[in-house]
Amino acid sequence: MIELEGVPELIDPVMVAAFEGWNDAGDAASTAVAHLEREWKGEVFAALDAEDYYDFQVNRPTVFMEGGVRKITWPTTRLSVVRVGGDKPRDLVLVRGIEPSMRWRSFCNELLGFAHELGVELVVILGALLGDTPHTRPVPVSGVTSDGDLARRMNLEETKYEGPTGIVGVLQEACTHAGVPAVSLWAAVPHYVSQPPNPKATLALLNRLEDLLDLRVPQGELPEDARAWQTGVDQLAAEDSEVAEYVQTLEEARDTAELPEASGEAIAREFERYLRRRDVGGPGGHATAEGSESGPYRRDTPSGRTRPPKPPKPEAPGASEGGDEPDGSED
């Protein structure tokens, strides 16, 4: 069951979810949600019961010391809320956890029940897969949905994927059957450098999320980390002639495939993102400052009701190894 500790009343909420494991090559997706939580100082207020969904021999709990007392952190999925400020403030419900070991349908139903209770208007699920893409080019990020009308409205692909799926695909289909609009964003991670972290893929997912939701995400140190990551991979590739030749082959294939798409539309998207970053006070600019007089979840709502205070943030779950996805866009 979901353990609640004071559910805030939200403004135009969107749920953004990512899960460590098979759907998270290079830990790119789970790191993206962790970045949002950290930059916007999200406070965890709900958690799923770990006993219901996790095999602790697969995802083991961790022991730590706090004030001289030994404590245990159990692998689970937790929810937090952040407010994105600007002219039109809105809330993001962040879901971050580990792909469950069992009872996936019940797992999705719990998350959907919670989304309904909070009035979530859209679910965005982040994922990362291994693909034949060179590390030297921009990370491809595909946006897919099972809803044809939503695909047309938001300029997304209507998924046609068939094959093995993970919790991202199952949760998206559960949303569709429940009548909740849902989108999956998939970043392609070079299969020859799949070990985490991959800050370049994380940054690409966040940029795509910005475009989708029309908001500005604080990037923090991610751009610098992404440049350092690419430099490091460049050096490793240069030391192995076979790898360097393979990367060049991938580059040529990628450039050939994308040549017809080097259009004004892509340039316009980059320019719009640039303008959003310059306009700090514009729509979706940044979160309300922590500790301000009216606090992120203590403001008066349009109905005049006051939001409950946020509880302390629990410890984050332990990390698990990221896995690969089938080549191509998942559902």
PyMOL commands that set and color helices and strands:
alter all, ss='L'
color gray80, all
select helices_A, chain A and resi 25-39+50-53+104-118+148-154+167-177+191-193+199-213+222-238+241-261+264-278
alter helices_A, ss='H'
color red, helices_A
select strands_A, chain A and resi 2-4+14-20+43-48+62-66+69-73+78-84+90-98+122-131+141-145+157-158+182-190
alter strands_A, ss='S'
color yellow, strands_A
deselect
rebuild
show_as cartoon
